[in-house]
Amino acid sequence: MVDRNSQVAQLSPEQKRTLLKQLLEEKAAGGKAGLQMAKAAGGNEQGQQDCGELPANIPEEYYRIAGFPDYLELSKQAELFAQLQIANPYFRVNEAIINNKTSIDGREYISYSSYNYLGFSGDERVTQAANEAAKRYGTSVSASRGATGEKPIHGELEAELASLIGVEDCVVYVGGHSANVSTLGCLLRPRDLVVCDALSHNSIIQGCILSGARRILFPHNNWEALEAILKQNRRNYERTLIVVEGVYSMDGDIARLPQFVDLKKRYKALLMVDEAHSMGILGRSGRGIGEYFGLDPRDVDVWMGTLSKTFASCGGYIAGSKELVQLLKYSAGGFVYSVGITPANAGAALAVARLLRSETGRVARLQNNARFFLEFAQANGLDTGLSKDSAVVPVIIRDSLKSIKLANALFQHGINVHPIFYPVVADGEARLRFFITSDHTEDQIRFTIETMKELRNKLVP
């Protein structure tokens, strides 16, 4: 087959300049310059190469979605569920508000599969705030905020979040995942370094890839390993960003933030903390990992969080200095080129941010429930891994097939919890993941643990 690129490379400088001029002038007229380029490289008027027709042996996996290897893997998963006579545990239709309970196919279940940590989703005051915002501003802001989408409620929400966290300013995105991706893509460049925890969320990894910066993973929560990486690499890059999570969503453990702050200062790096599962959960009043450790919030350059969990809404935020927020508002693609958060979502999150200041009893109940669940599970011989002081408690089964069977058996007993297995977690680390809420009762937790112990003993030697 003719190598088109090599033939173009062999053109004279004058020929290349001519082709470039044609490309710039004729692109809007139907790509004529592209045809000229193809002819110069040995192709015909249709842009095909002189070696003949398009090869007939291109595998279907390259042009049919049904043949994509990743789609075929999904099909195998569906076949596995069918063989086990287990209903697909994903995309179950929940027919009511989810807190400590849910309703599926008309049956009530104890729920451990939602992020409604403090029970604010479904609170009448939060619902009323969402309704009032939609009535005043509409169901959509109908534009990017830089255009005509900016509403007073956006600024109110961002000011309230910044105050709650203890920093100068905040910017709200339409999604938590996009907040991470867009922010990392904006702050980092190919000449920079980003050092992430090995268990970082997909949104963090995708943001690092988008940025083009060199990415190095350090062993989970291992600040000594991070220091070794910084000592060896910091001098070779311009900006260096350390990224950790307040609470890790698969394991329920907490970042060793004081050590990471110390390293950030000593090596003149930036520090970003993803608080998706720690804001509203950690700290005496639920203000997150900074309050949990008694740190100055200004010691962290980038605070990230979601509105879909504690704040009973949808979206994501980045908080920090006024310079950070101004840069993101004008440069982060996921903010600049996206519609603003809906008035209803902004209204709901704003109501929760204000209620969180006065209703710290919810935080105390959540923390007590999570502690009781963890300790009672451990007392009954269940492996809860690294979980500590958070509302995420895994029960590690190891075997993927057994974790699926156990989750299905619990569902049949009125308990809704999801199995997590490879590739979401490492092979041999399959588990059930429990999200604890402030609304769970001690009786519900006891019933869950005792039932799980009994069922697990039948499935797991």
VORO-332116 format. One record per residue: residue in three letters; x, y, z of N, C-alpha, C in turn. Coordinates in steps of 0.05 Angstrom, whole numbers, plus 5000, padded with zeros to 4 digits. Atoms other than C-alpha are relative to their C-alpha. Last residue first. Example, Ala and Ser with C-alpha at 12.3 -4.5 7.8 and 13.67 -1.06 7.14 Angstrom:
<rs>
Ser498449764999527349795143498550225014
Ala501849765000524649105156501850245000
</rs>
This chain:
<rs>
Pro498850184980467045866041501550145022
Val497249964999462946416007501249815022
Leu498749965026455946285983503050005001
Lys501050205019452345996043501450014973
Asn498950264991456546386093499049774982
Arg497250025009455047016052501149735008
Leu499950065029447546916060502849964991
Glu501250265005447946876136500249924971
Lys498250204989452847456143498949724994
Met497750035018448647876095502049795011
Thr500950145024442347756134502349954982
Glu500650274992445747946200499149834976
Ile497550144994448848566170499549715006
Thr498350025024442448806137502549845005
Phe501250195018437848666196501849954975
Arg499750274988442549026243498949784981
Ile497250085002442949626196500549725012
Gln499450065028435449666188502949914996
Asp501350265007434349606263500649934971
Glu498350224989439550156276498849734993
Thr500550064972435750616230501849785009
His500150284993438050926165499649965030
Asp502750114995435951646155500049715007
Ser500949914973442851976164497349885006
Thr501349744999445251566104499250075029
Ile501649974976450150986093498850295000
Phe500149714993452550816023498150035024
Phe502249894985454350076020500350305004
Arg499449734990458849775966497550125013
Leu502549854999458749025955500650275013
Arg501249924974465548755936497150094996
Ala502949965003470148475883498750045028
Glu500949814979477548565900497050054998
Gly499750124973480347945863499250195023
Asp500850285000481348335799500649875027
Ala497950195008482249065816498949715000
Val497950044980476049495821501949794990
Val500449764984471649785765501949995024
Pro497649844996474749255719499650255017
Tyr498249925022473048815755498550064975
Phe498050205007467548795808501750104976
Ile497949865015462649225846502249804994
Pro497350135001456148915870501950164983
His498950085025450349385885502749865002
Val497249914999446049435947501349894974
Asn498949925026438449385953502850115003
Ile497849824995435948986013501350064973
Gly500949734996429048666011502250205006
His500749974972430947936021499350295006
Gln502450174995430847805946499150025028
Phe502349865013435548395938497549845005
Leu500949784982440248075989497650154988
Ala501450124977440447445947499050215019
Asn502650095010442047855884498449875023
Ala501649765004447748225920497149924991
Leu500749904973450447555944498350254998
Lys502050184988450247245874499050115027
Ile502549975015453847835843497849845013
Ser501149744993459147825898497450064986
Lys501350014974459947085889498950275009
Leu502550155002461247165815498549985026
Ser502149845014466347715826497349854999
Asp500950145024470347335879497750154987
Arg497750095017473947785929499149894974
Ile500650285005467847865976502349864985
Ile498350125021469648546005499649704999
Val499750274989464148896043501349844979
Pro500150245017465149626026500049755017
Val499050244987463050196072499949764980
Val499650215020462250896045501249765014
Ala502650125005459451396096500049784979
Ser501449905023466351566123497349864997
Asp501149734995470051506189498550124976
Lys499749884974474150906166498850285000
Ser502049804992473650416108500550105028
Leu498749774988480150066090498150205011
Gly497749875013477349376078501150235015
Thr500749735008470549226107502350164989
Asp497649855007471548466112499250284988
Leu500049905028465548176147502450174995
Gly498150135017466647766210500150084971
Asn501350245012460347956247501849874979
Ala500650194977464048446293498849744990
Gln497550124992466848776230499649805022
Ala499150185022459848886203502649865008
Phe501750244999457549156270500749814978
Glu499250164977463449646273498449745002
Leu497250105003462449906203500749815023
Phe500050195022454849976208502849874998
Phe501350244991455350306276500049784979
Arg498250134980460550806252498749745010
Ala497750125015456450966190501949855019
Asn500950235016450151066231502349864986
Asn500650214981453751516282499049754985
Gln497550104990456751936226499649775020
Leu498650155022450152006191502549885011
Arg501450265004446652196256501349834979
Ala499450174977451952726272498649734997
Val497350105003451353016202500849815022
Arg500050205021443853056208502849884996
Gly500950254988444653406275499849784979
Thr497750184997448653936238499349745014
Glu501050264994442154256216502349805002
Ser501750014976443854996220499249725009
Arg498849844979449655076172498549965026
Leu497850154988447354506128501350155023
Leu501050174979440754866117502349855014
Arg500949844977444255416079499049835023
Ala497649874989448154956033499350175024
Val498550194983441854536025502450135013
Ala501650064976437655126001501549815018
Leu499849774983443155335952498549965026
Ala497350004987443554635924500450235019
Ala499850224981436054615911502650005015
Gly501749944977435755305880500249785021
Ala498649794984441755165834498450065025
Asn497650124987438654515811501450205017
Ala500950184979431954855798502349875015
Pro500949864976435255435762499149825022
Thr502849925001438854955715499350165025
Ile501650184983446554945715497150115000
Gly499749984971449355375659498249805014
Val502249854987449655135587500550015030
Ser502350164991456454885565497950195011
Tyr501650105023461955195523497749835008
Val500349795020465255635576498049914978
Phe501649784989464255145633499350204978
Gly502550114989466554485604498250205013
Gly501850075022471754855562497349905010
Ala500750284998475155175622497849924980
Ser498250185015478055845600499349705000
Tyr499449905027473856445620501549804983
Lys502449895012470356185682500450094971
Leu501750225009476355745699497550114985
Leu498750145022481256335701498149784989
Gln500249835024476456755743501349864976
Val502749995010475556185792499750174975
Leu500750265011482956065801497350014987
Glu498650035025484356805810499449744986
Lys501549865020478856875862501449984973
Ser499449715002482256335902498350134979
Gly497349934993479055655916500450304999
Ala499849784982472755285897502950055007
Ile497249974994470954825840500250255016
Tyr498949744995463754585835503049985004
Gly497450024985459654015807501050285005
Gly497949825009452653905781502549965016
Cys498450125021446053585803502050214990
Ser500549865025441953695866501549854977
Ala502750085010441153395935499350134973
Phe501649775007447053785963497549944985
Thr501049854977450053196001498150224992
Lys500050174977450452785937498950155024
Ser501950235003448953075869499949835025
Leu502549914989452153765881498049775001
Thr502350045016459253505871497550115014
Gly502250164988465753745899497749974981
Met502150095019472554025880497949855016
Trp502050174987477154445923497949924979
Val502450065015483254705885498249815016
Asp500449825023489155055917497449974986
Val500750165024488954725985499350194978
Asp497650175006492555096041499649814977
Arg498349875020487055616037502549854994
Pro500950075027482355136073501750134978
Asp500849755012486555216137499249934971
Leu498149865017486654516167498950274990
Gly499549744988482854236227502050164984
Phe497249994990483553516202500750275013
Tyr499350264987476053376196502850015012
Glu500949994973474754106179500749755016
Gly498549794988479054056117499350045029
Ile497450114989476153376102501750225012
Gly498150155017469153636094502649945014
Arg498749835020464654176121502349874986
Gly500350105027460053676155501350174979
Ser502449885012459154056221499749924970
Arg502149984980463953626262497450124988
Gly499949754984468053436202497650025018
Leu497849974982466752926147499950265015
Ile499650264986460152756114502150035022
Gly502550074986457353406085500249755017
Met501549764992463253456037497249925010
Ser499249914973467052786040498650265008
His501150174980464352375981500850085029
Ala502650105007465252865924498749845022
Glu501650054976470853225959497249894994
Asp502650075009476153185905498349925024
Val501450204985482353535932497149964990
Met502850025006487253905888498749775016
Leu501550234988494154115910497150034994
Leu502849944995499054565872498749755011
Ala502050125018506554455877497350125007
Lys501149785017512254855908498249894978
Tyr499150045028515854225932498750204981
Arg497150045002515654396006501049984972
Lys498649764993508654696005503049974995
Lys500749795020505354125966501650265006
Leu498450065025509053616009499550224979
Asp497249954994506253926074501749964975
Val499649704999499253956045502950065005
Phe500049915027499753216026500350314998
Gln497450075013501953026096500150114971
Pro497849844989496053406127502749954987
Leu499749735011491253096076502250165013
Arg498349894979492252366092500750294993
Ala497449915007486352196046501650115024
Ile499749715001480451846078502950064993
Asp497949904983477951126069500650294993
Gly501049864976471250916042502150095019
Asp498850114976474150385995499150145025
Met500150295000470550475929500949885026
Ser502850105003468751215935499849704999
Tyr499850165025475351455963497549834998
Val500750274994473952006014500049844974
Gly500649984971477352686010499349735011
Glu502849984994480452515943499550015030
Val501050214982487552665920497050035004
Val502950044998490853045864499349775018
Ile500550244985497953345866496949985002
Leu502550024985499353855812499749735013
Thr500450274990506154055785497550005018
Arg502050044979506954665741499949715008
Glu500849734992513554755704498049975023
Tyr502649905011516754075699499450285010
Asn500150045029523653745707497550124987
Arg498349805014525054015777499849994970
Arg501149734999519153635806501650204984
Asn501149895024521252945781499350305001
Gln498650085025525852575829499150174976
Lys497149964998523952915894501449944974
Leu499549715002516652945873503050065001
Ile500649925028516452195860500650304996
Ala497950105017519852045926499750084971
Glu497649834996515052505962502349904983
Leu500449755015509152135931502450185003
Ala499550055028511851475955499750254983
Glu497150045003512251756026500849944971
Trp498649745003505252036020503049974997
Asn497250034991502351346007501550264996
Asn499749854975494751446003502849995011
His502349884986494250925947500750115027
Pro501650214986500850795912498050145019
Phe498650094976502951405869498349795015
Leu501750094978500551505798501849915023
Ile498750214984504751925749498149935023
Arg501550104977501552335694501549775013
Arg499050264992505452765645498649925025
Ala497850004980501053335623500949715005
Gly497550075013496853265559502450015019
Ser498049784997491153635592502549954985
Leu500749775016485753165565502250215001
Ile499550075028489252555594499550244982
Cys497150005004489552885663500749934971
Gly499049735000482153045659503050024995
Gln500849885026480452335640500950294998
Ile498250125020484452075700499350124973
Ile497349904996480852545747501949904979
Ser500149725009473952385720502850135003
Asn499849985029475451635726500150294990
His502550035015476451705801500550044970
Ser501449765008483451645831497649934983
Leu502850075000485450975862498350244992
Ala500550235018492851035844497049934999
Asp500450254985493051725876499349784981
Cys502650084989495052255826500249745016
Val499550244984501352635808497449935014
Val502250054981500453145752500549735013
Leu500150264988506553425716497649995018
Asp500550024971506954015668499949715009
Arg497549964986510054135600499749995030
Pro498150225004504053825565502750035014
Arg499149995028499354325598502049774996
Leu497550145007495254335662500650004970
Leu497749924983490154815691502749894991
Cys499549715001484854785636502650075014
Gly499349935028484654035624500850294997
Leu497350115005484753925699501050064972
Thr498249864983478754385707502949914996
Ser499549745011474954105648502150165016
Val498850025026475553375669500850284990
Asn497350104998474153505742501550004974
Ala498549814984468153945731502949915003
Ser499049795018465753495675501650215015
His497950125017465152915724501250214982
Gly497650054984461453345774502349884984
Gly499650274992456553615723502549975017
Val502450155002453354275703500349715008
Tyr500350135026459154675730497449844999
Val501750245001459155145790499849914971
Val501350015025464855645803498549744998
Cys500950275009467255835872498850034973
Asp502050005021470656415908499549724991
Glu500949755011474856645966497749984980
Val498249895020475556026010498750254986
Gly498149824987472455766074502050114981
Ile497450135002468655156048502250175014
Leu500250254985461855416071502749865001
Ser500149944972463556126048500049745017
Ala497349894993465655885979500150065030
Leu498150234999459255465975502850095008
Glu500650164977454856055994501949765003
Ala499149854976458256525945499549835025
Glu497050014999457556015889501150145024
Leu499150274994450155905904503049995003
Glu500750064973448556645906501049735009
Gly498249864983452356775842499549955029
His497350125004448456235806502050135018
Ile499850234982441856475836502649864997
Pro499149934973442757155804500449765018
Lys502349924983442356845735501050075028
Glu499449934972447756785681497450105014
Gly500950204981445356425618500350075030
Thr502349884986445757015570499049815022
Ala501849875020452756895542497750135015
Gly498549775011458256745593498350154979
Arg500249784981453256315631501550254990
Ser497650014983452355865571499850255018
Ala497549905013445255895546502349955018
Ser500249985029438055675559502550114986
Val498949735004437955805634500550064971
Ser497349995010433355205636500950284999
Thr498950264996426855035672502949974990
Gly500550195020424955765679501349735006
Tyr498049985021427756335720499649804977
Arg498949735005422356505770501750024975
Lys502249825006418155865768501050284993
Ala501050065027424355435764497850184991
Ala497949915019427455785824499149944972
Glu500149715001420955715864502050104980
Asn502449915014420454975848499950304996
Ala499650075028427654835869497650104983
Ala498049825011426655215934500549954971
Gln501349745004420254835948501950204988
Thr501850025023423754175937498750264994
Val498250015024429254375985498349984975
Arg498849735003424154586038501850014975
Glu502049825012420153936028501150284995
Asp500849814979426153486040498250224987
Gly502650084990426052965985499150185022
Ser501750055024433453005970497449895009
Phe501149755009436053296036498449974974
Gly502950015004436752606066498850264991
Leu501349864978443752726093497050024997
Tyr498850044974447452216051498550125023
Asn501649814985442852205990500949995030
Tyr498249804988448451865951498550205018
Ser500349725008444251255935501950175015
Ser499049955026445350505934499650284991
Tyr497249924994444550276006501350094974
Ser498249915022436950226003502850085011
Ile498049844987432449816048502150074979
Tyr497450114993427149575999501650195019
Glu498349834985419749705987502649855008
Arg499250124975416249315932502050205014
Gly502150014980412149625877500749895027
Asp502250185009416949445821497949975022
Ile499450115027422449805859497949794994
Ser502150175010421150265919500749914971
Thr500849955028426750565959497749824993
Lys501850195013428850636031499650074971
Asn499350264989434450966071498349784989
Asn498449924977433851556023501049745014
Ile498250194988431151455953501450135024
Ile497649874989425051855932501749785013
Ala500649804979420151405895502650135008
Glu502549865005419650925836499350215021
Asn500849934973426750675831497650194998
Val501649764998427550345763499050055028
Arg502650064988433249855763498550265003
Phe502249855012438650105715497349905011
Tyr499649735008443749585739497550114986
Pro500249824977442548955780500250304992
Asn497949805002441048545717499750205023
Ala500849765014436248005741502350205000
Ile499949774983439647365761499250244983
Gln502849934994438146705729499850225020
Leu500350024971445546535733497150045009
Gln499350274992445646395659499649955030
Ala502150185009441947045645500549715008
Phe502449964983446547455688497849804992
Leu499450124974452547145652497650035019
Glu500350295002449447295584500549865027
Ala502950055001448648025603499549704999
Gln501149954973455948045623497149945002
Lys499350244983457947715558499050035028
Ser501850225007454148255520500549755016
Leu502649954987457848795558498049784994
Glu499650064972464448475536497450055016
Leu500250294997461948475464500449915029
Tyr502850075000460749225470499649705004
Asp501149924974467949325493497049955001
Pro499350184978470448905435498850085027
Phe498049884983466649335384500649805023
Gly497650165000462848875337502250115017
Ala500650264989455949155351502449815001
Ile500049984970458849845340499449735012
Arg502650074990460449665267500149995031
Tyr502149835011466250015233497249935008
Tyr499049735005472849765263497850194989
Glu499649864975469949145296501050284997
Glu502549864992467448935228500450155025
Pro501750144981474648765208497650165007
Ile500149844976477449115145498149865020
Asn499650164976478548545095500250175026
Ala502550144993475448855033500349865027
Pro499650284993480949375024497549875010
Leu499750034971478450014993500349715007
Glu502449944984479349964918500749985030
Gly502450145006486149994883497750085018
Cys499650294997493450144896497449854996
Asp499850145025492450834866500349705002
Gln497250055009490051104931500149844975
Gln499050284995483051364939502949984990
Gly498450014976481552114945501049725006
Gln501750064977475852074896501549985026
Glu501849774995479952434843498149955023
Asn501649915023485451914847498150225008
Gly502750095001491051814898498650094975
Gly500350255014498651844895497249904998
Ala498950234985500252354947499749744987
Ala497149964997499352934900501349775014
Lys498850055026492452654882503150035001
Ala500150295005490552614956501349934973
Met498050124983492953324968500149704995
Gln497449945013488953564908502249875016
Leu499750185024482853204936502650054986
Gly499550274990483953545003500349804978
Ala497250024995484654214967500749725011
Lys498650065025477754104939503049975004
Gly497650164996474854055009501549934975
Gly500550295004467754264994502549845001
Ala501350065025467955014984499849714994
Ala502949954998469255185057498549934974
Lys501250184981476054855053497050035002
Glu502250165012477855204988498649825020
Glu501949855017482255795010497549844993
Leu501149774985485955475069497850144984
Leu501550104977487054805034498650225015
Gln502550115010489055134969498249905022
Lys501749775008494255555005497349914990
Leu501049874975496954935040498250234993
Leu502150164989497454574973498850125025
Thr502349995017501355134942497649845011
Arg501249744996506055185001497550044983
Lys501350014974507254434998498750275005
Gln502450165003508754474923498449995026
Glu501849845015513755044935497349854996
Pro501149794983517254664990497950164985
Ser498249774997517954064943498850215018
Leu500649775017513753454955502050225005
Gln498049985022517252854988499450234981
Ala497549904989513352935053502150054979
Val500449714996506852855014502650135011
Gln500049875026509552184989499550305003
Ser497349985009511351975060500250134973
Asn498549804985504552145086502850034990
Arg500849735009500951765031501750215014
Asp500049844976504651115043499650294992
Val498549755002502550704983499850155026
Met501749765000500050005000501850255000
</rs>
